[in-house]
Amino acid sequence: MSFQEDDVGMRLRERIAVDRLMRGADHPHSESSLPKSLDVLDRILDGVPEDECEQMLCKTTADLYQFDVEKLGS
């Protein structure tokens, strides 16, 4: 499941399963969170542990699309 500006989803993330959530911006559609994406993330992820943020913002997508994260990081 993807999220953009989902305060409720963040509060229920344990019930949904953190490793099943990934962030989406919905760009270029008008309901996109751009250009305020970083502000939105700061707000909805406030108080969320760093490892859960990393899972939702990186690892879930990398796993789904089978990205080689080590190769991308170099």
Predicted model as a PDB file, atoms N, CA, C, CB and O in Angstrom, pLDDT in the B-factor column:
MODEL        1                                                                  
ATOM      1  N   MET A   1       0.845  -1.148   0.000  1.00 85.00           N  
ATOM      2  CA  MET A   1       0.000   0.000   0.000  1.00 85.00           C  
ATOM      3  C   MET A   1       0.905   1.230   0.000  1.00 85.00           C  
ATOM      4  CB  MET A   1      -0.969  -0.013   1.211  1.00 85.00           C  
ATOM      5  O   MET A   1       1.927   1.257   0.685  1.00 85.00           O  
ATOM      6  N   SER A   2       0.533   2.217  -0.750  1.00 87.00           N  
ATOM      7  CA  SER A   2       1.322   3.443  -0.741  1.00 87.00           C  
ATOM      8  C   SER A   2       0.569   4.546   0.005  1.00 87.00           C  
ATOM      9  CB  SER A   2       1.651   3.889  -2.185  1.00 87.00           C  
ATOM     10  O   SER A   2      -0.649   4.486   0.173  1.00 87.00           O  
ATOM     11  N   PHE A   3       1.317   5.543   0.442  1.00 87.00           N  
ATOM     12  CA  PHE A   3       0.730   6.663   1.171  1.00 87.00           C  
ATOM     13  C   PHE A   3       1.381   7.950   0.705  1.00 87.00           C  
ATOM     14  CB  PHE A   3       0.895   6.487   2.701  1.00 87.00           C  
ATOM     15  O   PHE A   3       2.508   7.953   0.210  1.00 87.00           O  
ATOM     16  N   GLN A   4       0.643   9.054   0.874  1.00 86.00           N  
ATOM     17  CA  GLN A   4       1.169  10.381   0.585  1.00 86.00           C  
ATOM     18  C   GLN A   4       1.115  11.247   1.834  1.00 86.00           C  
ATOM     19  CB  GLN A   4       0.387  11.040  -0.561  1.00 86.00           C  
ATOM     20  O   GLN A   4       2.147  11.580   2.416  1.00 86.00           O  
ATOM     21  N   GLU A   5      -0.086  11.604   2.236  1.00 86.00           N  
ATOM     22  CA  GLU A   5      -0.291  12.465   3.404  1.00 86.00           C  
ATOM     23  C   GLU A   5      -1.254  11.755   4.348  1.00 86.00           C  
ATOM     24  CB  GLU A   5      -0.844  13.880   2.989  1.00 86.00           C  
ATOM     25  O   GLU A   5      -2.365  12.228   4.584  1.00 86.00           O  
ATOM     26  N   ASP A   6      -0.826  10.633   4.880  1.00 86.00           N  
ATOM     27  CA  ASP A   6      -1.727   9.752   5.606  1.00 86.00           C  
ATOM     28  C   ASP A   6      -1.385   9.669   7.086  1.00 86.00           C  
ATOM     29  CB  ASP A   6      -1.700   8.374   5.000  1.00 86.00           C  
ATOM     30  O   ASP A   6      -0.661   8.773   7.520  1.00 86.00           O  
ATOM     31  N   ASP A   7      -1.918  10.622   7.859  1.00 88.00           N  
ATOM     32  CA  ASP A   7      -1.689  10.618   9.306  1.00 88.00           C  
ATOM     33  C   ASP A   7      -2.269   9.368   9.953  1.00 88.00           C  
ATOM     34  CB  ASP A   7      -2.299  11.866   9.947  1.00 88.00           C  
ATOM     35  O   ASP A   7      -1.649   8.784  10.842  1.00 88.00           O  
ATOM     36  N   VAL A   8      -3.443   8.958   9.518  1.00 89.00           N  
ATOM     37  CA  VAL A   8      -4.108   7.780  10.094  1.00 89.00           C  
ATOM     38  C   VAL A   8      -3.309   6.518   9.774  1.00 89.00           C  
ATOM     39  CB  VAL A   8      -5.561   7.648   9.558  1.00 89.00           C  
ATOM     40  O   VAL A   8      -3.126   5.662  10.639  1.00 89.00           O  
ATOM     41  N   GLY A   9      -2.839   6.403   8.548  1.00 87.00           N  
ATOM     42  CA  GLY A   9      -2.023   5.254   8.166  1.00 87.00           C  
ATOM     43  C   GLY A   9      -0.769   5.129   9.011  1.00 87.00           C  
ATOM     44  O   GLY A   9      -0.359   4.021   9.357  1.00 87.00           O  
ATOM     45  N   MET A  10      -0.167   6.239   9.341  1.00 92.00           N  
ATOM     46  CA  MET A  10       1.037   6.197  10.176  1.00 92.00           C  
ATOM     47  C   MET A  10       0.691   5.741  11.587  1.00 92.00           C  
ATOM     48  CB  MET A  10       1.721   7.578  10.216  1.00 92.00           C  
ATOM     49  O   MET A  10       1.460   5.007  12.207  1.00 92.00           O  
ATOM     50  N   ARG A  11      -0.455   6.169  12.096  1.00 92.00           N  
ATOM     51  CA  ARG A  11      -0.866   5.725  13.433  1.00 92.00           C  
ATOM     52  C   ARG A  11      -1.228   4.245  13.451  1.00 92.00           C  
ATOM     53  CB  ARG A  11      -2.052   6.550  13.922  1.00 92.00           C  
ATOM     54  O   ARG A  11      -1.096   3.587  14.483  1.00 92.00           O  
ATOM     55  N   LEU A  12      -1.679   3.722  12.326  1.00 92.00           N  
ATOM     56  CA  LEU A  12      -2.089   2.318  12.237  1.00 92.00           C  
ATOM     57  C   LEU A  12      -1.049   1.436  11.557  1.00 92.00           C  
ATOM     58  CB  LEU A  12      -3.394   2.214  11.493  1.00 92.00           C  
ATOM     59  O   LEU A  12      -1.359   0.313  11.159  1.00 92.00           O  
ATOM     60  N   ARG A  13       0.155   1.919  11.423  1.00 94.00           N  
ATOM     61  CA  ARG A  13       1.167   1.194  10.638  1.00 94.00           C  
ATOM     62  C   ARG A  13       1.482  -0.198  11.189  1.00 94.00           C  
ATOM     63  CB  ARG A  13       2.440   2.003  10.582  1.00 94.00           C  
ATOM     64  O   ARG A  13       1.810  -1.101  10.419  1.00 94.00           O  
ATOM     65  N   GLU A  14       1.389  -0.385  12.495  1.00 92.00           N  
ATOM     66  CA  GLU A  14       1.652  -1.716  13.042  1.00 92.00           C  
ATOM     67  C   GLU A  14       0.567  -2.699  12.617  1.00 92.00           C  
ATOM     68  CB  GLU A  14       1.744  -1.661  14.574  1.00 92.00           C  
ATOM     69  O   GLU A  14       0.852  -3.873  12.378  1.00 92.00           O  
ATOM     70  N   ARG A  15      -0.667  -2.231  12.522  1.00 94.00           N  
ATOM     71  CA  ARG A  15      -1.771  -3.100  12.100  1.00 94.00           C  
ATOM     72  C   ARG A  15      -1.677  -3.415  10.612  1.00 94.00           C  
ATOM     73  CB  ARG A  15      -3.126  -2.442  12.414  1.00 94.00           C  
ATOM     74  O   ARG A  15      -2.018  -4.517  10.182  1.00 94.00           O  
ATOM     75  N   ILE A  16      -1.218  -2.454   9.837  1.00 92.00           N  
ATOM     76  CA  ILE A  16      -1.103  -2.638   8.388  1.00 92.00           C  
ATOM     77  C   ILE A  16       0.115  -3.489   8.067  1.00 92.00           C  
ATOM     78  CB  ILE A  16      -1.013  -1.275   7.665  1.00 92.00           C  
ATOM     79  O   ILE A  16       0.063  -4.327   7.168  1.00 92.00           O  
ATOM     80  N   ALA A  17       1.190  -3.289   8.775  1.00 95.00           N  
ATOM     81  CA  ALA A  17       2.509  -3.926   8.628  1.00 95.00           C  
ATOM     82  C   ALA A  17       3.438  -2.946   7.904  1.00 95.00           C  
ATOM     83  CB  ALA A  17       2.403  -5.294   7.837  1.00 95.00           C  
ATOM     84  O   ALA A  17       3.267  -2.648   6.722  1.00 95.00           O  
ATOM     85  N   VAL A  18       4.406  -2.466   8.646  1.00 95.00           N  
ATOM     86  CA  VAL A  18       5.335  -1.454   8.160  1.00 95.00           C  
ATOM     87  C   VAL A  18       6.012  -1.898   6.862  1.00 95.00           C  
ATOM     88  CB  VAL A  18       6.389  -1.150   9.224  1.00 95.00           C  
ATOM     89  O   VAL A  18       6.276  -1.073   5.988  1.00 95.00           O  
ATOM     90  N   ASP A  19       6.291  -3.191   6.734  1.00 95.00           N  
ATOM     91  CA  ASP A  19       6.976  -3.655   5.525  1.00 95.00           C  
ATOM     92  C   ASP A  19       6.038  -3.808   4.323  1.00 95.00           C  
ATOM     93  CB  ASP A  19       7.655  -4.975   5.804  1.00 95.00           C  
ATOM     94  O   ASP A  19       6.440  -4.329   3.283  1.00 95.00           O  
ATOM     95  N   ARG A  20       4.798  -3.356   4.467  1.00 94.00           N  
ATOM     96  CA  ARG A  20       3.842  -3.357   3.361  1.00 94.00           C  
ATOM     97  C   ARG A  20       3.470  -1.940   2.940  1.00 94.00           C  
ATOM     98  CB  ARG A  20       2.586  -4.130   3.749  1.00 94.00           C  
ATOM     99  O   ARG A  20       2.630  -1.751   2.060  1.00 94.00           O  
ATOM    100  N   LEU A  21       4.087  -0.951   3.562  1.00 94.00           N  
ATOM    101  CA  LEU A  21       3.809   0.453   3.268  1.00 94.00           C  
ATOM    102  C   LEU A  21       4.980   1.076   2.518  1.00 94.00           C  
ATOM    103  CB  LEU A  21       3.525   1.237   4.565  1.00 94.00           C  
ATOM    104  O   LEU A  21       6.142   0.809   2.828  1.00 94.00           O  
ATOM    105  N   MET A  22       4.663   1.910   1.526  1.00 93.00           N  
ATOM    106  CA  MET A  22       5.705   2.664   0.833  1.00 93.00           C  
ATOM    107  C   MET A  22       5.139   4.015   0.424  1.00 93.00           C  
ATOM    108  CB  MET A  22       6.237   1.885  -0.407  1.00 93.00           C  
ATOM    109  O   MET A  22       3.947   4.159   0.153  1.00 93.00           O  
ATOM    110  N   ARG A  23       6.006   4.973   0.389  1.00 90.00           N  
ATOM    111  CA  ARG A  23       5.610   6.336   0.100  1.00 90.00           C  
ATOM    112  C   ARG A  23       5.452   6.549  -1.396  1.00 90.00           C  
ATOM    113  CB  ARG A  23       6.624   7.315   0.668  1.00 90.00           C  
ATOM    114  O   ARG A  23       6.227   6.029  -2.199  1.00 90.00           O  
ATOM    115  N   GLY A  24       4.432   7.325  -1.759  1.00 84.00           N  
ATOM    116  CA  GLY A  24       4.225   7.738  -3.135  1.00 84.00           C  
ATOM    117  C   GLY A  24       3.945   9.223  -3.184  1.00 84.00           C  
ATOM    118  O   GLY A  24       3.358   9.774  -2.252  1.00 84.00           O  
ATOM    119  N   ALA A  25       4.352   9.876  -4.250  1.00 79.00           N  
ATOM    120  CA  ALA A  25       4.140  11.320  -4.378  1.00 79.00           C  
ATOM    121  C   ALA A  25       3.003  11.645  -5.345  1.00 79.00           C  
ATOM    122  CB  ALA A  25       5.425  11.999  -4.845  1.00 79.00           C  
ATOM    123  O   ALA A  25       2.490  12.764  -5.330  1.00 79.00           O  
ATOM    124  N   ASP A  26       2.599  10.689  -6.184  1.00 79.00           N  
ATOM    125  CA  ASP A  26       1.552  10.852  -7.186  1.00 79.00           C  
ATOM    126  C   ASP A  26       1.852  11.970  -8.177  1.00 79.00           C  
ATOM    127  CB  ASP A  26       0.237  11.121  -6.508  1.00 79.00           C  
ATOM    128  O   ASP A  26       0.940  12.577  -8.737  1.00 79.00           O  
ATOM    129  N   HIS A  27       3.117  12.232  -8.384  1.00 78.00           N  
ATOM    130  CA  HIS A  27       3.539  13.226  -9.378  1.00 78.00           C  
ATOM    131  C   HIS A  27       3.323  12.654 -10.762  1.00 78.00           C  
ATOM    132  CB  HIS A  27       5.029  13.636  -9.178  1.00 78.00           C  
ATOM    133  O   HIS A  27       3.650  11.481 -10.941  1.00 78.00           O  
ATOM    134  N   PRO A  28       2.830  13.321 -11.714  1.00 81.00           N  
ATOM    135  CA  PRO A  28       2.566  14.762 -11.843  1.00 81.00           C  
ATOM    136  C   PRO A  28       1.111  15.160 -11.624  1.00 81.00           C  
ATOM    137  CB  PRO A  28       2.988  15.223 -13.196  1.00 81.00           C  
ATOM    138  O   PRO A  28       0.720  16.246 -12.050  1.00 81.00           O  
ATOM    139  N   HIS A  29       0.306  14.345 -10.990  1.00 81.00           N  
ATOM    140  CA  HIS A  29      -1.107  14.665 -10.793  1.00 81.00           C  
ATOM    141  C   HIS A  29      -1.297  15.825  -9.822  1.00 81.00           C  
ATOM    142  CB  HIS A  29      -1.855  13.441 -10.287  1.00 81.00           C  
ATOM    143  O   HIS A  29      -0.433  16.096  -8.987  1.00 81.00           O  
ATOM    144  N   SER A  30      -2.418  16.496  -9.937  1.00 81.00           N  
ATOM    145  CA  SER A  30      -2.667  17.690  -9.121  1.00 81.00           C  
ATOM    146  C   SER A  30      -2.738  17.386  -7.627  1.00 81.00           C  
ATOM    147  CB  SER A  30      -3.955  18.350  -9.558  1.00 81.00           C  
ATOM    148  O   SER A  30      -2.475  18.271  -6.814  1.00 81.00           O  
ATOM    149  N   GLU A  31      -3.090  16.148  -7.243  1.00 79.00           N  
ATOM    150  CA  GLU A  31      -3.145  15.800  -5.818  1.00 79.00           C  
ATOM    151  C   GLU A  31      -1.791  15.387  -5.258  1.00 79.00           C  
ATOM    152  CB  GLU A  31      -4.138  14.684  -5.600  1.00 79.00           C  
ATOM    153  O   GLU A  31      -1.699  14.931  -4.118  1.00 79.00           O  
ATOM    154  N   SER A  32      -0.755  15.545  -6.050  1.00 81.00           N  
ATOM    155  CA  SER A  32       0.607  15.229  -5.625  1.00 81.00           C  
ATOM    156  C   SER A  32       0.995  16.055  -4.400  1.00 81.00           C  
ATOM    157  CB  SER A  32       1.600  15.478  -6.774  1.00 81.00           C  
ATOM    158  O   SER A  32       0.483  17.155  -4.194  1.00 81.00           O  
ATOM    159  N   SER A  33       1.899  15.517  -3.599  1.00 81.00           N  
ATOM    160  CA  SER A  33       2.390  16.265  -2.439  1.00 81.00           C  
ATOM    161  C   SER A  33       3.502  17.248  -2.817  1.00 81.00           C  
ATOM    162  CB  SER A  33       2.897  15.300  -1.373  1.00 81.00           C  
ATOM    163  O   SER A  33       3.948  18.028  -1.977  1.00 81.00           O  
ATOM    164  N   LEU A  34       3.946  17.215  -4.063  1.00 83.00           N  
ATOM    165  CA  LEU A  34       4.968  18.156  -4.522  1.00 83.00           C  
ATOM    166  C   LEU A  34       4.373  19.547  -4.627  1.00 83.00           C  
ATOM    167  CB  LEU A  34       5.555  17.717  -5.878  1.00 83.00           C  
ATOM    168  O   LEU A  34       3.219  19.665  -5.039  1.00 83.00           O  
ATOM    169  N   PRO A  35       5.074  20.583  -4.289  1.00 86.00           N  
ATOM    170  CA  PRO A  35       6.482  20.686  -3.900  1.00 86.00           C  
ATOM    171  C   PRO A  35       6.701  20.636  -2.390  1.00 86.00           C  
ATOM    172  CB  PRO A  35       7.061  21.962  -4.442  1.00 86.00           C  
ATOM    173  O   PRO A  35       7.791  20.954  -1.915  1.00 86.00           O  
ATOM    174  N   LYS A  36       5.689  20.245  -1.637  1.00 87.00           N  
ATOM    175  CA  LYS A  36       5.805  20.256  -0.168  1.00 87.00           C  
ATOM    176  C   LYS A  36       6.063  18.872   0.414  1.00 87.00           C  
ATOM    177  CB  LYS A  36       4.544  20.829   0.446  1.00 87.00           C  
ATOM    178  O   LYS A  36       5.783  18.638   1.590  1.00 87.00           O  
ATOM    179  N   SER A  37       6.588  17.956  -0.384  1.00 88.00           N  
ATOM    180  CA  SER A  37       6.766  16.563   0.035  1.00 88.00           C  
ATOM    181  C   SER A  37       7.590  16.410   1.311  1.00 88.00           C  
ATOM    182  CB  SER A  37       7.421  15.785  -1.070  1.00 88.00           C  
ATOM    183  O   SER A  37       7.213  15.644   2.198  1.00 88.00           O  
ATOM    184  N   LEU A  38       8.696  17.119   1.416  1.00 91.00           N  
ATOM    185  CA  LEU A  38       9.545  16.980   2.609  1.00 91.00           C  
ATOM    186  C   LEU A  38       8.833  17.494   3.854  1.00 91.00           C  
ATOM    187  CB  LEU A  38      10.872  17.735   2.417  1.00 91.00           C  
ATOM    188  O   LEU A  38       8.968  16.916   4.933  1.00 91.00           O  
ATOM    189  N   ASP A  39       8.074  18.579   3.709  1.00 93.00           N  
ATOM    190  CA  ASP A  39       7.301  19.090   4.847  1.00 93.00           C  
ATOM    191  C   ASP A  39       6.243  18.080   5.280  1.00 93.00           C  
ATOM    192  CB  ASP A  39       6.636  20.433   4.490  1.00 93.00           C  
ATOM    193  O   ASP A  39       6.031  17.865   6.473  1.00 93.00           O  
ATOM    194  N   VAL A  40       5.583  17.465   4.304  1.00 92.00           N  
ATOM    195  CA  VAL A  40       4.565  16.456   4.602  1.00 92.00           C  
ATOM    196  C   VAL A  40       5.196  15.277   5.330  1.00 92.00           C  
ATOM    197  CB  VAL A  40       3.868  15.979   3.307  1.00 92.00           C  
ATOM    198  O   VAL A  40       4.663  14.808   6.335  1.00 92.00           O  
ATOM    199  N   LEU A  41       6.340  14.793   4.820  1.00 93.00           N  
ATOM    200  CA  LEU A  41       7.015  13.664   5.467  1.00 93.00           C  
ATOM    201  C   LEU A  41       7.447  14.004   6.887  1.00 93.00           C  
ATOM    202  CB  LEU A  41       8.227  13.235   4.650  1.00 93.00           C  
ATOM    203  O   LEU A  41       7.287  13.192   7.799  1.00 93.00           O  
ATOM    204  N   ASP A  42       7.992  15.194   7.075  1.00 95.00           N  
ATOM    205  CA  ASP A  42       8.380  15.615   8.431  1.00 95.00           C  
ATOM    206  C   ASP A  42       7.187  15.559   9.374  1.00 95.00           C  
ATOM    207  CB  ASP A  42       8.969  17.042   8.411  1.00 95.00           C  
ATOM    208  O   ASP A  42       7.318  15.124  10.519  1.00 95.00           O  
ATOM    209  N   ARG A  43       6.031  15.994   8.902  1.00 94.00           N  
ATOM    210  CA  ARG A  43       4.832  16.029   9.746  1.00 94.00           C  
ATOM    211  C   ARG A  43       4.300  14.627  10.029  1.00 94.00           C  
ATOM    212  CB  ARG A  43       3.742  16.870   9.082  1.00 94.00           C  
ATOM    213  O   ARG A  43       4.070  14.281  11.188  1.00 94.00           O  
ATOM    214  N   ILE A  44       4.102  13.818   8.996  1.00 93.00           N  
ATOM    215  CA  ILE A  44       3.449  12.528   9.232  1.00 93.00           C  
ATOM    216  C   ILE A  44       4.381  11.490   9.850  1.00 93.00           C  
ATOM    217  CB  ILE A  44       2.895  11.992   7.935  1.00 93.00           C  
ATOM    218  O   ILE A  44       3.917  10.519  10.448  1.00 93.00           O  
ATOM    219  N   LEU A  45       5.692  11.686   9.710  1.00 95.00           N  
ATOM    220  CA  LEU A  45       6.640  10.726  10.278  1.00 95.00           C  
ATOM    221  C   LEU A  45       7.198  11.166  11.624  1.00 95.00           C  
ATOM    222  CB  LEU A  45       7.776  10.502   9.317  1.00 95.00           C  
ATOM    223  O   LEU A  45       8.059  10.494  12.191  1.00 95.00           O  
ATOM    224  N   ASP A  46       6.714  12.283  12.131  1.00 95.00           N  
ATOM    225  CA  ASP A  46       7.164  12.765  13.436  1.00 95.00           C  
ATOM    226  C   ASP A  46       6.876  11.705  14.498  1.00 95.00           C  
ATOM    227  CB  ASP A  46       6.470  14.110  13.800  1.00 95.00           C  
ATOM    228  O   ASP A  46       5.729  11.299  14.685  1.00 95.00           O  
ATOM    229  N   GLY A  47       7.917  11.264  15.184  1.00 94.00           N  
ATOM    230  CA  GLY A  47       7.780  10.268  16.234  1.00 94.00           C  
ATOM    231  C   GLY A  47       7.864   8.824  15.754  1.00 94.00           C  
ATOM    232  O   GLY A  47       7.850   7.906  16.574  1.00 94.00           O  
ATOM    233  N   VAL A  48       7.952   8.601  14.434  1.00 96.00           N  
ATOM    234  CA  VAL A  48       8.075   7.241  13.897  1.00 96.00           C  
ATOM    235  C   VAL A  48       9.549   6.839  13.992  1.00 96.00           C  
ATOM    236  CB  VAL A  48       7.549   7.154  12.402  1.00 96.00           C  
ATOM    237  O   VAL A  48      10.419   7.598  13.564  1.00 96.00           O  
ATOM    238  N   PRO A  49       9.838   5.671  14.539  1.00 97.00           N  
ATOM    239  CA  PRO A  49      11.234   5.246  14.669  1.00 97.00           C  
ATOM    240  C   PRO A  49      11.971   5.226  13.318  1.00 97.00           C  
ATOM    241  CB  PRO A  49      11.292   3.859  15.307  1.00 97.00           C  
ATOM    242  O   PRO A  49      11.385   4.933  12.275  1.00 97.00           O  
ATOM    243  N   GLU A  50      13.257   5.543  13.369  1.00 97.00           N  
ATOM    244  CA  GLU A  50      14.074   5.655  12.157  1.00 97.00           C  
ATOM    245  C   GLU A  50      14.056   4.379  11.318  1.00 97.00           C  
ATOM    246  CB  GLU A  50      15.505   5.997  12.529  1.00 97.00           C  
ATOM    247  O   GLU A  50      13.998   4.451  10.090  1.00 97.00           O  
ATOM    248  N   ASP A  51      14.105   3.214  11.963  1.00 97.00           N  
ATOM    249  CA  ASP A  51      14.118   1.966  11.192  1.00 97.00           C  
ATOM    250  C   ASP A  51      12.801   1.757  10.440  1.00 97.00           C  
ATOM    251  CB  ASP A  51      14.385   0.772  12.120  1.00 97.00           C  
ATOM    252  O   ASP A  51      12.796   1.195   9.345  1.00 97.00           O  
ATOM    253  N   GLU A  52      11.693   2.203  11.016  1.00 97.00           N  
ATOM    254  CA  GLU A  52      10.407   2.092  10.332  1.00 97.00           C  
ATOM    255  C   GLU A  52      10.332   3.079   9.168  1.00 97.00           C  
ATOM    256  CB  GLU A  52       9.248   2.339  11.318  1.00 97.00           C  
ATOM    257  O   GLU A  52       9.800   2.750   8.107  1.00 97.00           O  
ATOM    258  N   CYS A  53      10.861   4.284   9.362  1.00 96.00           N  
ATOM    259  CA  CYS A  53      10.915   5.259   8.265  1.00 96.00           C  
ATOM    260  C   CYS A  53      11.733   4.705   7.106  1.00 96.00           C  
ATOM    261  CB  CYS A  53      11.516   6.598   8.750  1.00 96.00           C  
ATOM    262  O   CYS A  53      11.314   4.792   5.952  1.00 96.00           O  
ATOM    263  N   GLU A  54      12.888   4.139   7.405  1.00 95.00           N  
ATOM    264  CA  GLU A  54      13.740   3.565   6.360  1.00 95.00           C  
ATOM    265  C   GLU A  54      13.012   2.437   5.627  1.00 95.00           C  
ATOM    266  CB  GLU A  54      15.060   3.040   6.966  1.00 95.00           C  
ATOM    267  O   GLU A  54      13.125   2.308   4.408  1.00 95.00           O  
ATOM    268  N   GLN A  55      12.274   1.633   6.365  1.00 96.00           N  
ATOM    269  CA  GLN A  55      11.514   0.545   5.741  1.00 96.00           C  
ATOM    270  C   GLN A  55      10.480   1.108   4.765  1.00 96.00           C  
ATOM    271  CB  GLN A  55      10.817  -0.322   6.819  1.00 96.00           C  
ATOM    272  O   GLN A  55      10.398   0.668   3.618  1.00 96.00           O  
ATOM    273  N   MET A  56       9.689   2.085   5.227  1.00 95.00           N  
ATOM    274  CA  MET A  56       8.604   2.615   4.406  1.00 95.00           C  
ATOM    275  C   MET A  56       9.092   3.496   3.263  1.00 95.00           C  
ATOM    276  CB  MET A  56       7.655   3.396   5.266  1.00 95.00           C  
ATOM    277  O   MET A  56       8.460   3.540   2.208  1.00 95.00           O  
ATOM    278  N   LEU A  57      10.205   4.197   3.456  1.00 94.00           N  
ATOM    279  CA  LEU A  57      10.687   5.135   2.443  1.00 94.00           C  
ATOM    280  C   LEU A  57      11.695   4.532   1.470  1.00 94.00           C  
ATOM    281  CB  LEU A  57      11.304   6.315   3.115  1.00 94.00           C  
ATOM    282  O   LEU A  57      12.000   5.136   0.441  1.00 94.00           O  
ATOM    283  N   CYS A  58      12.215   3.348   1.786  1.00 92.00           N  
ATOM    284  CA  CYS A  58      13.259   2.781   0.937  1.00 92.00           C  
ATOM    285  C   CYS A  58      13.122   1.270   0.751  1.00 92.00           C  
ATOM    286  CB  CYS A  58      14.612   3.095   1.520  1.00 92.00           C  
ATOM    287  O   CYS A  58      12.954   0.788  -0.370  1.00 92.00           O  
ATOM    288  N   LYS A  59      13.194   0.543   1.832  1.00 94.00           N  
ATOM    289  CA  LYS A  59      13.327  -0.912   1.739  1.00 94.00           C  
ATOM    290  C   LYS A  59      12.136  -1.607   1.092  1.00 94.00           C  
ATOM    291  CB  LYS A  59      13.536  -1.477   3.100  1.00 94.00           C  
ATOM    292  O   LYS A  59      12.325  -2.530   0.300  1.00 94.00           O  
ATOM    293  N   THR A  60      10.908  -1.186   1.412  1.00 95.00           N  
ATOM    294  CA  THR A  60       9.734  -1.841   0.835  1.00 95.00           C  
ATOM    295  C   THR A  60       9.736  -1.704  -0.686  1.00 95.00           C  
ATOM    296  CB  THR A  60       8.440  -1.245   1.422  1.00 95.00           C  
ATOM    297  O   THR A  60       9.490  -2.677  -1.400  1.00 95.00           O  
ATOM    298  N   THR A  61      10.010  -0.510  -1.174  1.00 93.00           N  
ATOM    299  CA  THR A  61      10.061  -0.284  -2.617  1.00 93.00           C  
ATOM    300  C   THR A  61      11.194  -1.074  -3.257  1.00 93.00           C  
ATOM    301  CB  THR A  61      10.226   1.207  -2.918  1.00 93.00           C  
ATOM    302  O   THR A  61      11.013  -1.692  -4.306  1.00 93.00           O  
ATOM    303  N   ALA A  62      12.359  -1.053  -2.625  1.00 94.00           N  
ATOM    304  CA  ALA A  62      13.510  -1.795  -3.158  1.00 94.00           C  
ATOM    305  C   ALA A  62      13.208  -3.288  -3.230  1.00 94.00           C  
ATOM    306  CB  ALA A  62      14.760  -1.552  -2.290  1.00 94.00           C  
ATOM    307  O   ALA A  62      13.570  -3.949  -4.204  1.00 94.00           O  
ATOM    308  N   ASP A  63      12.555  -3.817  -2.214  1.00 95.00           N  
ATOM    309  CA  ASP A  63      12.199  -5.234  -2.213  1.00 95.00           C  
ATOM    310  C   ASP A  63      11.175  -5.544  -3.304  1.00 95.00           C  
ATOM    311  CB  ASP A  63      11.650  -5.644  -0.842  1.00 95.00           C  
ATOM    312  O   ASP A  63      11.321  -6.522  -4.037  1.00 95.00           O  
ATOM    313  N   LEU A  64      10.145  -4.713  -3.410  1.00 94.00           N  
ATOM    314  CA  LEU A  64       9.086  -4.937  -4.388  1.00 94.00           C  
ATOM    315  C   LEU A  64       9.629  -4.949  -5.821  1.00 94.00           C  
ATOM    316  CB  LEU A  64       8.010  -3.864  -4.248  1.00 94.00           C  
ATOM    317  O   LEU A  64       9.282  -5.819  -6.620  1.00 94.00           O  
ATOM    318  N   TYR A  65      10.481  -3.976  -6.129  1.00 94.00           N  
ATOM    319  CA  TYR A  65      11.003  -3.853  -7.488  1.00 94.00           C  
ATOM    320  C   TYR A  65      12.369  -4.509  -7.679  1.00 94.00           C  
ATOM    321  CB  TYR A  65      11.094  -2.404  -7.858  1.00 94.00           C  
ATOM    322  O   TYR A  65      12.987  -4.397  -8.737  1.00 94.00           O  
ATOM    323  N   GLN A  66      12.820  -5.189  -6.640  1.00 95.00           N  
ATOM    324  CA  GLN A  66      14.098  -5.938  -6.670  1.00 95.00           C  
ATOM    325  C   GLN A  66      15.274  -5.037  -7.077  1.00 95.00           C  
ATOM    326  CB  GLN A  66      13.995  -7.134  -7.651  1.00 95.00           C  
ATOM    327  O   GLN A  66      16.103  -5.406  -7.909  1.00 95.00           O  
ATOM    328  N   PHE A  67      15.318  -3.843  -6.463  1.00 94.00           N  
ATOM    329  CA  PHE A  67      16.449  -2.939  -6.671  1.00 94.00           C  
ATOM    330  C   PHE A  67      17.657  -3.462  -5.907  1.00 94.00           C  
ATOM    331  CB  PHE A  67      16.099  -1.494  -6.221  1.00 94.00           C  
ATOM    332  O   PHE A  67      17.523  -3.986  -4.801  1.00 94.00           O  
ATOM    333  N   ASP A  68      18.809  -3.321  -6.489  1.00 92.00           N  
ATOM    334  CA  ASP A  68      20.063  -3.649  -5.813  1.00 92.00           C  
ATOM    335  C   ASP A  68      20.496  -2.375  -5.080  1.00 92.00           C  
ATOM    336  CB  ASP A  68      21.184  -4.160  -6.840  1.00 92.00           C  
ATOM    337  O   ASP A  68      21.166  -1.515  -5.652  1.00 92.00           O  
ATOM    338  N   VAL A  69      20.103  -2.267  -3.808  1.00 87.00           N  
ATOM    339  CA  VAL A  69      20.346  -1.049  -3.031  1.00 87.00           C  
ATOM    340  C   VAL A  69      21.826  -0.750  -2.898  1.00 87.00           C  
ATOM    341  CB  VAL A  69      19.724  -1.170  -1.652  1.00 87.00           C  
ATOM    342  O   VAL A  69      22.228   0.411  -2.966  1.00 87.00           O  
ATOM    343  N   GLU A  70      22.644  -1.774  -2.710  1.00 88.00           N  
ATOM    344  CA  GLU A  70      24.082  -1.559  -2.599  1.00 88.00           C  
ATOM    345  C   GLU A  70      24.640  -0.964  -3.883  1.00 88.00           C  
ATOM    346  CB  GLU A  70      24.796  -2.871  -2.269  1.00 88.00           C  
ATOM    347  O   GLU A  70      25.465  -0.051  -3.834  1.00 88.00           O  
ATOM    348  N   LYS A  71      24.208  -1.460  -5.015  1.00 90.00           N  
ATOM    349  CA  LYS A  71      24.682  -0.945  -6.303  1.00 90.00           C  
ATOM    350  C   LYS A  71      24.198   0.481  -6.525  1.00 90.00           C  
ATOM    351  CB  LYS A  71      24.209  -1.848  -7.455  1.00 90.00           C  
ATOM    352  O   LYS A  71      24.943   1.313  -7.042  1.00 90.00           O  
ATOM    353  N   LEU A  72      22.968   0.769  -6.142  1.00 85.00           N  
ATOM    354  CA  LEU A  72      22.432   2.120  -6.293  1.00 85.00           C  
ATOM    355  C   LEU A  72      23.138   3.134  -5.403  1.00 85.00           C  
ATOM    356  CB  LEU A  72      20.955   2.123  -5.986  1.00 85.00           C  
ATOM    357  O   LEU A  72      23.253   4.309  -5.753  1.00 85.00           O  
ATOM    358  N   GLY A  73      23.612   2.667  -4.244  1.00 80.00           N  
ATOM    359  CA  GLY A  73      24.282   3.556  -3.297  1.00 80.00           C  
ATOM    360  C   GLY A  73      25.698   3.903  -3.668  1.00 80.00           C  
ATOM    361  O   GLY A  73      26.278   4.822  -3.090  1.00 80.00           O  
ATOM    362  N   SER A  74      26.266   3.198  -4.612  1.00 60.00           N  
ATOM    363  CA  SER A  74      27.664   3.469  -4.961  1.00 60.00           C  
ATOM    364  C   SER A  74      27.807   4.482  -6.067  1.00 60.00           C  
ATOM    365  CB  SER A  74      28.350   2.203  -5.366  1.00 60.00           C  
ATOM    366  O   SER A  74      28.925   4.809  -6.465  1.00 60.00           O  
TER     367      SER A  74                                                      
ENDMDL                                                                          
END                                                                             
